[in-house]
């Protein structure tokens, strides 16, 4: 009874709260729903535009520097998905995505929906030059039928087989049969695609991260929506080249080893303290943290240095690369002081990149190979 009285009093108080004094113009529920669908379509179109831009500006760097990467692959320059990978919520965005991929123009039980769907095609890639388009369905590669993806369970198996077909290193050129929706309905086309050796380092668009950031692990490069929005095409290529250098040089693995070594040394300190009755893992944590930071600035300097070579080897003029760090410094503001704890300052990076640009020009004038200067020769494993 007491709780009922409290609720009643609360409702009475709310009814007496201040409110607006104008009669606002409002739309109908139908108009609002229509506008929501339109905004969802524009959001999906924007996503595709940004994704295509990232893959297109990345491709020349990954292709031109394959001989400097530890892991290599033949990549045709397009990505696929199945209808089971399309998110179901929010419904309005799922419907907009289905519309972009021609999933809403026929019944769901049509065979076209059970095939791999072309999601993105990089401009200038073998696939792009062949005429492949978003929304095409993959039927066969070199005459071998690509498995239908009729369930989520079948997806991984089919994806593995599809990758084996399109990345066959024994084929310099290959044919791919696709189904395409035209004004006359679904038509089957035969496309001829040349293989392109590239660094096996996927560039992943982190679309929900608006921070001005990019990073890499031992295999992949991650570019945030914030960085994609901030950087122009050249700057974006510089960022990709920098992160590719981290992957190619194995910086992630080296940093993990340093962290483990620092943690081990700290553990020895904690064990020594335990013999005196002091129980703590503070030394382990401090050691791991110190190990993680060990040489982190050197890794960044090396990635900056190698990135300029990657650009030039891809035929991209790097003379404006140092200016990127002036822009970064101006936009990061006071937060850059924290960022600089594990990275060189933006002023140092500007000067170092400027020196690297000059070094490369000197090598070009002398007719020397455009490869980074190393303390000792480096072996590259060929896959």
matplotlib code that plots the C-alpha trace (Angstrom):
import matplotlib.pyplot as plt

x = [0.0, 2.8, 4.5, 1.2, 0.9, 4.5, 3.8, 0.6, 2.3, 5.2, 2.8, 1.0, 4.2, 5.3, 1.9, 2.7, 6.2, 7.0, 6.2, 6.6, 4.4, 4.2, 2.2, 5.0, 4.6, 4.8, 4.8, 2.7, 4.0, 4.1, 6.3, 8.7, 9.0, 9.6, 12.4, 13.9, 14.2, 15.7, 18.3, 19.1, 19.7, 22.0, 23.9, 24.4, 25.5, 28.0, 29.3, 29.9, 31.6, 34.0, 34.7, 35.4, 37.6, 39.7, 40.2, 41.0, 43.6, 45.2, 45.5, 48.5, 50.5, 49.8, 50.5, 53.7, 55.4, 54.5, 58.2, 58.9, 56.1, 56.6, 53.1, 51.9, 48.8, 47.1, 44.1, 41.7, 40.6, 37.1, 35.3, 32.2, 29.6, 26.6, 23.1, 23.6, 26.2, 23.8, 22.7, 19.0, 18.8, 18.1, 15.5, 15.5, 19.3, 19.1, 16.5, 18.7, 21.7, 19.6, 18.4, 22.0, 22.9, 19.7, 18.3, 14.9, 14.0, 12.9, 11.7, 14.1, 14.2, 15.8, 19.2, 20.9, 20.5, 22.3, 25.5, 28.4, 27.5, 30.1, 30.4, 33.2, 35.4, 38.7, 39.2, 42.1, 42.2, 42.1, 38.4, 37.6, 39.2, 37.2, 33.9, 32.9, 30.2, 28.8, 25.7, 27.0, 26.6, 29.5, 28.6, 31.9, 35.7, 37.6, 34.6, 34.3, 31.0, 31.3, 29.3, 25.9, 25.6, 22.3, 22.9, 25.3, 26.9, 27.9, 29.3, 32.8, 33.4, 32.2, 34.3, 37.5, 36.9, 36.1, 39.3, 41.3, 39.8, 40.4, 43.9, 45.3, 48.9, 49.4, 46.9, 48.2, 44.7, 41.4, 37.7, 34.8, 31.1, 28.7, 25.0, 24.1, 20.7, 19.8, 16.7, 16.0, 16.4, 19.4, 22.0, 25.1, 28.4, 31.9, 34.7, 38.4, 40.7, 44.5, 46.1, 47.8, 50.4, 49.9, 50.8, 48.5, 47.4, 43.6, 42.7, 39.7, 37.3, 36.3, 33.1, 31.8, 35.0, 35.1, 38.5, 41.4, 43.3, 44.6, 46.4, 47.6, 48.1, 50.3, 48.0, 45.5, 45.4, 42.5, 41.4, 38.7, 35.9, 37.4, 40.7, 38.9, 36.9, 40.0, 42.5, 42.6, 43.4, 47.2, 47.2, 45.1, 47.7, 50.4, 48.5, 48.0, 51.7, 52.7, 50.5, 51.6, 55.2, 54.2, 52.8, 55.7, 58.3, 56.5, 56.3, 53.2, 54.9, 58.1, 56.0, 54.2, 57.6, 58.8, 55.7, 56.1, 59.8, 59.0, 56.2, 58.6, 61.2, 58.5, 57.3, 60.8, 60.6, 57.3, 58.6, 61.5, 59.2, 57.0, 60.0, 59.9, 56.2, 55.1, 52.4, 51.9, 51.9, 52.6, 56.1, 54.7, 52.3, 54.9, 57.3, 54.8, 53.9, 57.5, 58.1, 55.1, 56.5, 60.1, 61.1, 57.5, 58.8, 61.5, 58.8, 56.9, 60.0, 60.8, 57.2, 57.3, 60.6, 59.5, 56.1, 57.8, 59.6, 56.2, 54.6, 57.4, 57.6, 53.9, 54.5, 53.1, 54.9, 55.8, 57.1, 53.9, 54.0, 55.7, 52.8, 50.4, 51.9, 51.4, 47.7, 47.6, 49.2, 46.7, 43.7, 44.8, 45.6, 46.4, 45.5, 48.6, 50.8, 49.4, 49.7, 53.3, 54.1, 54.4, 55.0, 57.5, 56.2, 54.6, 57.5, 60.0, 58.0, 57.8, 61.5, 62.2, 59.8, 61.4, 64.8, 63.5, 62.0, 65.4, 67.1, 64.9, 65.6, 69.3, 68.9, 66.9, 69.5, 72.2, 70.2, 70.0, 67.1, 64.3, 64.5, 64.9, 68.5, 69.0, 71.6, 71.9, 70.2, 66.7, 65.3, 61.8, 59.9, 58.0, 54.6]
y = [0.0, 2.4, 1.8, 2.6, 5.9, 6.8, 6.0, 8.1, 11.0, 10.8, 10.8, 13.8, 15.7, 14.9, 16.2, 19.5, 19.8, 22.7, 22.1, 23.9, 26.8, 26.5, 24.2, 22.4, 21.3, 17.5, 14.9, 11.8, 8.4, 7.3, 10.3, 9.6, 5.9, 6.9, 9.4, 6.8, 4.3, 7.0, 7.9, 4.2, 3.8, 6.9, 5.4, 2.1, 3.9, 5.9, 2.7, 1.1, 4.3, 4.4, 0.6, 0.8, 3.8, 2.0, -1.1, 0.9, 3.1, 0.1, -2.2, -0.5, -0.6, -4.2, -5.2, -3.2, -4.4, -8.1, -9.0, -7.3, -9.0, -12.3, -13.5, -13.3, -14.3, -14.0, -11.7, -10.7, -7.5, -8.2, -9.5, -11.6, -12.4, -14.6, -13.6, -15.2, -12.6, -9.7, -8.3, -8.6, -5.6, -2.7, -3.9, -0.6, -0.9, -4.6, -3.8, -1.0, -3.4, -6.1, -3.5, -2.6, -6.3, -7.1, -9.3, -7.8, -8.2, -11.8, -14.5, -15.6, -19.2, -18.2, -19.9, -16.5, -15.7, -18.9, -17.9, -15.8, -12.2, -9.7, -7.1, -4.8, -4.4, -2.5, 0.1, -0.8, -4.4, -7.4, -7.9, -4.3, -4.3, -7.5, -5.7, -7.4, -5.4, -5.3, -7.6, -10.2, -13.8, -16.2, -19.4, -21.0, -20.5, -22.2, -24.4, -25.6, -24.8, -22.6, -24.3, -22.8, -21.3, -22.6, -22.3, -20.7, -24.1, -24.4, -20.9, -21.5, -24.6, -22.9, -19.8, -21.9, -23.6, -20.4, -18.8, -21.9, -21.4, -17.7, -17.7, -20.6, -19.5, -21.9, -19.9, -16.6, -16.0, -17.6, -17.4, -16.8, -17.3, -14.8, -14.1, -10.4, -8.8, -6.8, -5.2, -8.5, -10.5, -12.6, -13.1, -15.3, -13.7, -15.1, -12.9, -13.3, -12.2, -12.1, -13.1, -10.3, -11.1, -9.1, -8.9, -11.2, -8.5, -7.7, -4.1, -4.0, -1.0, -0.4, 1.4, 2.0, 3.6, 7.4, 7.9, 9.2, 5.9, 3.0, -0.1, -3.6, -7.0, -9.8, -10.3, -7.5, -3.7, -1.8, 1.6, 3.5, 5.5, 8.5, 8.1, 7.4, 10.6, 12.7, 11.6, 12.3, 9.5, 10.1, 10.4, 7.2, 5.4, 6.7, 5.3, 1.9, 1.8, 2.5, -0.3, -2.7, -2.1, -3.1, -6.3, -7.1, -6.4, -8.5, -5.7, -7.2, -10.5, -8.7, -6.5, -9.6, -11.2, -8.1, -8.0, -11.7, -11.2, -8.1, -10.0, -13.0, -10.7, -9.1, -12.5, -13.3, -10.1, -11.1, -14.5, -13.0, -10.7, -13.7, -15.4, -12.4, -12.8, -10.1, -11.3, -9.2, -9.4, -5.7, -6.4, -8.8, -6.2, -3.5, -5.7, -6.7, -3.0, -2.0, -4.8, -3.7, -0.2, -1.3, -0.3, 0.8, 4.2, 2.4, 0.2, 3.4, 5.0, 2.0, 1.8, 5.5, 4.9, 1.8, 3.4, 6.0, 3.2, 1.4, 4.5, 5.2, 1.6, 1.8, 4.9, 7.3, 10.6, 10.8, 14.4, 15.5, 12.7, 14.7, 17.3, 14.6, 14.8, 18.6, 18.0, 15.1, 17.4, 20.2, 17.9, 15.7, 18.7, 18.0, 14.3, 13.8, 14.1, 10.8, 9.3, 10.4, 8.2, 5.1, 7.0, 9.6, 13.2, 14.5, 17.0, 14.2, 12.1, 15.1, 15.5, 11.8, 11.4, 14.4, 12.8, 9.6, 11.3, 12.9, 9.5, 7.9, 10.7, 10.2, 6.5, 7.2, 9.7, 7.1, 4.4, 2.3, -0.1, 1.4, -0.8, 0.2, 0.4, -2.4, -3.3, -6.7, -8.6, -9.8, -13.0, -13.0, -16.3, -16.9, -18.5]
z = [0.0, 0.8, -2.6, -4.3, -2.5, -3.4, -7.1, -7.1, -5.5, -8.0, -10.9, -9.4, -9.1, -12.7, -14.0, -12.5, -14.1, -16.4, -20.1, -23.5, -24.4, -28.2, -30.4, -32.3, -35.9, -36.1, -38.9, -39.1, -37.9, -41.6, -42.5, -39.7, -40.6, -44.3, -43.2, -40.9, -43.9, -46.1, -43.4, -43.0, -46.8, -46.7, -43.7, -45.5, -48.7, -46.6, -45.0, -48.4, -49.7, -46.8, -47.0, -50.7, -50.2, -47.6, -49.7, -52.8, -51.2, -49.4, -52.4, -54.1, -50.9, -50.1, -53.7, -54.3, -51.1, -51.2, -51.5, -48.2, -46.3, -44.4, -45.3, -48.9, -50.8, -54.2, -53.7, -56.5, -54.8, -53.7, -50.6, -50.2, -47.5, -47.2, -46.3, -42.9, -42.1, -42.6, -39.2, -38.4, -36.1, -36.2, -38.8, -40.8, -41.4, -42.2, -44.8, -46.3, -46.5, -48.1, -50.6, -51.5, -52.1, -54.1, -51.4, -51.4, -55.1, -55.0, -52.7, -49.9, -51.2, -54.5, -55.2, -55.7, -52.0, -51.0, -52.9, -51.8, -52.5, -53.6, -50.9, -52.0, -55.1, -54.8, -57.6, -59.8, -58.6, -60.9, -59.8, -60.4, -63.9, -64.8, -64.3, -61.1, -59.2, -55.7, -55.4, -57.9, -56.9, -57.2, -59.1, -60.0, -60.2, -63.0, -63.6, -60.1, -58.4, -55.3, -52.5, -51.7, -48.2, -47.1, -43.3, -40.8, -40.2, -43.8, -44.0, -42.6, -44.7, -47.9, -47.1, -46.7, -50.0, -51.8, -50.5, -51.7, -55.2, -55.6, -54.0, -56.0, -56.5, -59.5, -61.6, -63.2, -64.6, -63.9, -64.8, -62.5, -63.3, -61.6, -61.5, -61.8, -61.5, -64.6, -66.0, -67.7, -64.4, -63.2, -65.9, -65.8, -66.8, -67.3, -65.9, -66.4, -63.5, -63.2, -59.9, -57.9, -55.3, -52.1, -48.5, -46.6, -44.3, -44.3, -43.7, -41.5, -41.1, -37.5, -38.3, -34.7, -33.5, -34.0, -32.3, -34.4, -34.4, -36.3, -35.0, -36.0, -34.5, -35.9, -38.9, -39.5, -39.8, -38.2, -39.3, -37.3, -38.7, -37.0, -38.9, -42.1, -41.8, -40.8, -43.3, -47.0, -49.4, -49.3, -45.5, -45.3, -47.4, -45.1, -42.1, -43.8, -44.8, -41.2, -39.8, -42.5, -41.3, -37.8, -39.2, -41.6, -38.9, -36.3, -33.8, -32.1, -31.5, -30.2, -27.9, -26.6, -25.9, -24.1, -22.0, -21.0, -20.2, -18.1, -16.3, -15.6, -14.1, -12.0, -10.8, -9.6, -7.6, -6.1, -5.2, -3.4, -1.4, -0.6, 1.2, 3.6, 4.2, 1.7, -0.6, -3.7, -7.5, -7.9, -9.3, -11.9, -13.1, -13.1, -14.9, -17.6, -18.0, -18.3, -20.8, -22.9, -23.1, -23.8, -27.3, -28.1, -29.4, -31.4, -33.0, -33.9, -35.4, -37.5, -38.7, -39.7, -41.5, -43.4, -44.3, -46.5, -48.5, -48.8, -50.3, -52.8, -53.9, -54.6, -56.8, -54.2, -53.7, -50.0, -49.9, -48.0, -45.5, -42.7, -42.8, -41.6, -38.1, -37.9, -38.6, -36.0, -33.4, -34.1, -33.8, -30.9, -28.6, -24.9, -25.2, -27.4, -24.3, -23.1, -26.6, -26.7, -23.7, -26.0, -29.3, -30.4, -30.3, -33.4, -33.8, -33.8, -36.2, -38.6, -38.6, -38.9, -41.8, -43.5, -43.2, -44.6, -47.6, -48.2, -47.8, -50.4, -52.8, -52.4, -53.1, -56.2, -57.4, -56.9, -58.6, -55.5, -54.7, -52.7, -49.6, -46.0, -44.7, -42.2, -39.7, -41.2, -44.1, -43.5, -44.7, -46.1, -46.2, -49.5, -49.3]

ax = plt.figure().add_subplot(projection="3d")
ax.plot(x, y, z, "-o")
ax.set_aspect("equal")
plt.show()
